[in-house]
Amino acid sequence: MGSPLRAFVRIAAYLTLTAALFPMQAFALKFNKPLSVRLPVFYHRTCTRILGFQVRVHGRMHAKPPVLFACNHTSYSDIAILGSLLPASFVAKAEVAGWPLFGVLAKLQRTVFVDRRATKATKQRDEMIRRLENGDNLILFPEGTSSDGNAVLPFKSALFSVAQVEPHGRPLLVQPVSLAYTRLDGMPVGRALRPYFAWYGDMTLAPHFWEVAGLGHTTVDVVFHSPVTIAGYESRKALADHCQAVISRGVSAANAGRLDALPPVSTS
């Protein structure tokens, strides 16, 4: 479906930008924390343009940190799309740290890597708590893996354990976010085409990235839902179930082109 020439030009521009900003972010991490937060937003915003993603935002992002953003996960391109909107770090599975290029970029954005082994859970939770108490926003993919983009997988409630924290004595806000790849060159992306944008299962990264880079202009809808706190729920599982239901409705509405049917968003 894609153009090899378009893929070559886009990937060359992407790598050139990455090489140019790589040392700047490394410097910012060591000496200047504000720049280390702002620079990734600029980087991801430029990357989305290079790769042909048009991001449409619905609802309102809660502006005052710290916030735990919970989003469905379809592909590695979710990182650039969310990163172009949110001054935040990601929570990712430990394997990502070892990926070529993307693993290094994840470390430069101060990603929190989580290990599925129970023995590591307490240490990882403490690191997430420390980051939130320092005023950092975190982006969580509660499915624990990526999907084909047609439906949202069940959420892992253990990943919401940090929602019980009260940074500086205030309940932590959790804002659900829906992300969907909805149009290609202005035409609706149906169920059959949606997996072209998704990276899941045993797909190999490099060939998939080449294919995505060769596609035309893709519209991505990002929906910010009303933020909540764990205080309104009986348990972290109930909170996870609520976020999963809200995000699922957002993804379904975006895929069907009916985002206007969603309830209004409150940021209070």
URCORRA-V974944 format. One record per helix or strand of 2 or more residues. SS is the DSSP state (helix for helix, strand for strand). FROM is the first residue (numbers start at 1). LEN is the number of residues. If there is no record, write none. Layout:
BEGIN
SS&FROM&LEN, SS&FROM&LEN
END
This chain:
BEGIN
helix&4&28, helix&33&18, strand&53&6, strand&67&5, helix&77&7, strand&89&5, helix&94&5, helix&102&7, strand&112&3, helix&118&16, strand&138&3, helix&157&8, helix&167&3, strand&173&12, strand&187&2, helix&191&4, helix&205&9, strand&218&7, helix&230&3, helix&236&21, helix&259&3
END
